[in-house]
Amino acid sequence: MELKKEDLISKERLSKLAILDTLLAKKEPLTEAEDVIELKWADIATASHHLLRTMVTTLVRRAQRKTSFVGTKRS
């Protein structure tokens, strides 16, 4: 059940990114509605990127801390 929900969320995100990609590739001026959508989804994509980068950095730091404890004795 949880996997299905995550899959739907991923599909929705990919769909939005595809629409954003289409808007960014347009040569003619965007309509006002398209402009609003482009700005909103660009903000979301940027926020997602920063969130992912933060999560990866946190996981790497945790892994480094765990490996630094390997071989040390606890008293």
C-alpha positions as CSV (number, residue, x, y, z in Angstrom):
1,M,0.0,0.0,0.0
2,E,2.8,2.4,1.0
3,L,4.7,1.6,-2.2
4,K,1.7,2.4,-4.3
5,K,1.3,5.8,-2.7
6,E,5.0,6.6,-3.2
7,D,4.7,5.4,-6.8
8,L,1.8,7.7,-7.4
9,I,3.6,10.7,-5.9
10,S,6.7,10.0,-8.1
11,K,4.5,9.8,-11.2
12,E,2.8,13.1,-10.3
13,R,6.2,14.8,-9.8
14,L,7.5,13.4,-13.1
15,S,4.4,14.7,-14.8
16,K,4.8,18.2,-13.4
17,L,8.5,18.2,-14.3
18,A,7.6,17.2,-17.9
19,I,5.1,20.1,-18.1
20,L,7.7,22.4,-16.7
21,D,10.2,21.2,-19.2
22,T,7.7,21.9,-22.0
23,L,7.1,25.4,-20.7
24,L,10.8,26.1,-20.5
25,A,11.4,24.9,-24.0
26,K,8.6,27.1,-25.6
27,K,9.9,29.7,-28.0
28,E,6.9,32.0,-28.0
29,P,5.9,34.1,-25.0
30,L,4.1,32.2,-22.2
31,T,0.5,33.0,-21.3
32,E,0.0,34.5,-17.9
33,A,-1.3,31.1,-16.6
34,E,1.7,29.3,-18.1
35,D,4.1,31.8,-16.5
36,V,2.5,31.3,-13.1
37,I,2.8,27.5,-13.4
38,E,6.4,27.7,-14.6
39,L,7.4,29.9,-11.7
40,K,5.6,27.8,-9.1
41,W,6.9,24.4,-10.4
42,A,10.4,25.8,-10.8
43,D,10.3,26.8,-7.1
44,I,9.1,23.4,-6.2
45,A,11.8,21.7,-8.2
46,T,14.5,23.9,-6.6
47,A,13.1,23.2,-3.1
48,S,13.0,19.4,-3.9
49,H,16.6,19.6,-5.1
50,H,17.8,21.4,-1.9
51,L,15.8,18.9,0.3
52,L,17.4,15.9,-1.5
53,R,20.9,17.4,-1.2
54,T,20.3,18.0,2.5
55,M,19.1,14.5,3.0
56,V,22.0,13.0,1.2
57,T,24.5,15.1,3.2
58,T,22.9,14.0,6.4
59,L,23.0,10.3,5.5
60,V,26.7,10.6,4.4
61,R,27.6,12.3,7.7
62,R,25.8,9.6,9.7
63,A,27.6,6.9,7.7
64,Q,30.9,8.6,8.4
65,R,30.2,8.8,12.1
66,K,29.3,5.1,12.2
67,T,32.5,4.1,10.4
68,S,34.6,6.3,12.7
69,F,33.3,4.3,15.7
70,V,34.3,1.0,14.2
71,G,37.3,-0.5,15.9
72,T,37.0,1.8,19.0
73,K,36.4,0.2,22.4
74,R,33.7,1.5,24.6
75,S,34.5,1.6,28.3
